[in-house]
């Protein structure tokens, strides 16, 4: 039990009331990750091994709970959930690929190895757990062991239900940590096996040292490719075909993508809608001026985006437009209505109180609950009187299966949240109760015996009743937009029709290349799951029906233009890229021919379109940035390294032009060459490169199917 209190007192989530849901850090799941899709039950496949929708959902829920626990969140928003879904899939694929290779090589991770990692306590994953020493901040295996003992005896203790729930959640979290430790350790073993084959040598170490430390200052003259008109350079189909064959491996894609064109209609409020919201806020501001009690109910009735709880809050919790006007508003005075452009809202507010309140409170408690409310009150009164008579708080708490240990809570735990009357009563009691005084507080069906031990960071806080009404379109406005767009969609059923008629009807047909089914949204619009499913089931040339999406404020129609199957991209889809590269190379050939026999920068400057510049501190290992061509040019560093002082280089072909350089100074720097250190650095760099490339290479050779989009 002591372990739990220590963890809570140091963690970002602190349960300040046992029996209340206010600060419970696991919110009920209000979302569903997956929906069955017409009998298909697999979200993906890796080398023949399928991942079922049910197993994937469990993994997503598991990681979601871990993230909520470690980040002090009650729930995850849609973007956070999407990140979880992607991370779960990525981890699953990576672990499967590594596991297959490890099995072939006979690599395993034993329970003894995992225990050794825990005993050492230095693994980064362990530092993300709540089992950390409050003094040192380091992982504490004794704290973990104490928790595991308590967790194992969970069914035989008199622990309150909310503590038991927390232990169950923390137990699930630790099982996730153990599983992840095993997977990551196996991956590290496999990677180490490969990277240990990479070593450096004294020669390469010295070359790397010189490339990093020897600097050159130089003058430069060159002719940019942009100085030659594209129309003067002929690129043939044979040129494109030849380069395509040379670079074909660069055009291999692992997953199917699709090119689409879409029209996205965002419904916006009309002038009449804006006038209606302003009229409502004006009326509410008049009523707010007359209201003297039950502001919670009144503010809720206005549809305000900012709820009211009768607790003083910091300025930082309030919307910025409200906070900026607080100190210029008198007590019980209504400010507004006014328009705030940033969030497109009409607003009014009333300052009800300005007080000095603590930002942090240290307190302890005993939860009291018996079979009936009458017995609960009798027992609570008995405990309260005993404590008032001098009984030891911790010993009394222990009698009732609780620790009575004091914990710190911060106002961030309650400020800005919507709370019921019991929770408001509790928080105000903690804020206003004098230090060391014992209070018997009735909360719902329970009683809490509270004692505030300390208060810190006294700050100015406010009670403010806020009417904030974002301007929203009316049903009539939406219907008008829908009727217009649906008629357009019905009359334009081909890509050609959409291209021809979109603009004159006030719509934009927008191209989107290489849409992947791993993306969560079409065109960044939320709730486009059905649109995504249509795109990846349609045939090229088809036009979708009208979809209502977003947050009930978007309508969309999509035309499927082209399908890029997994494998090599066809030559037509990369022809423009190849054409530009060939055109650049032909321009370079022409400029190099013009510079043939040149031995000075002045000769280069005489060419049409020539530019010149000076560049300092150029090294072999870092690309030089040439401001006159706005390009990064690695070739300049290479040319400078082999060009002697006062000498001029031969013409060199760069990314943005052809250059000649003249080096006028070189500096070797003051750093001393350390062969062993340099070799170690090179080996480490190679290991990192291999580590980054290793999974990618396994991906390239694997057969991976991702159809999660069917279940989003």
Buried (B, 14 or more C-beta within 10 A) or exposed (E): BEBBBBBBBBBBBBBBBBBBBBBBBBEEEEEEBBEEBEEEBBBBBBBEEEBEBEBBBEBBBBBBBBBBBBEEBBBBEEEBBBBBBBBBBEBBBBBBBBBBBBEEEEBEBEEEBBEEBBEEBEBEBBEBBBBBBEEEEEBBBEBBEBBBEBBEEEEEEEBBEBBBBBBEBBBBBBEBBBEBBBBBBBBEBBBEEBBEEBEBEEEEBBBBBBBBBBBBBBBBBBBBBBBBEEEEBEBEEEBBEEBBEEEEEEBEBBBBBBBBBBBBBEBEBBEEBBEBBBEBBEBBBEBBEEBEEEBBEBBEEBBBBBEBBBBBBBBEBBBEBBBEBBEEBEEEEBBBBBBBEEEBBBBBBBBBEBEEBBBBBBBBBBBBBBEEBEEBBBBBBEBBEBBEEEBEBBEBBBEBBBBBBBBBBBBBBBBBBEBEEBBBBBBBBBBEBEEEEBBBBBBBEBBBBBBBBEBEEEBEBBBBBBBBBBBBBBEEBBEBBBEBBBEBBEEBBEBEBBEEBBEEBEBEBEEBEBBBBBBBBBBEBBBBBBBBBBBBEBEEEBBBBBBBBBEEBBBBBBBBBBBBEEEBBEBEBBBEBBBEBBBBBBBBEBBBEBBEEBEEBEBBBEBEEBBBBEBEEBBBBBBBEBEBBEBBBBBBBBBBBEBEEEEBBEBBBBBBBBBBBBBBEBEEEEEEEEBEEBBEBBBEEBBEEBBEEBBEEBBEEBEBBBBBBBBB
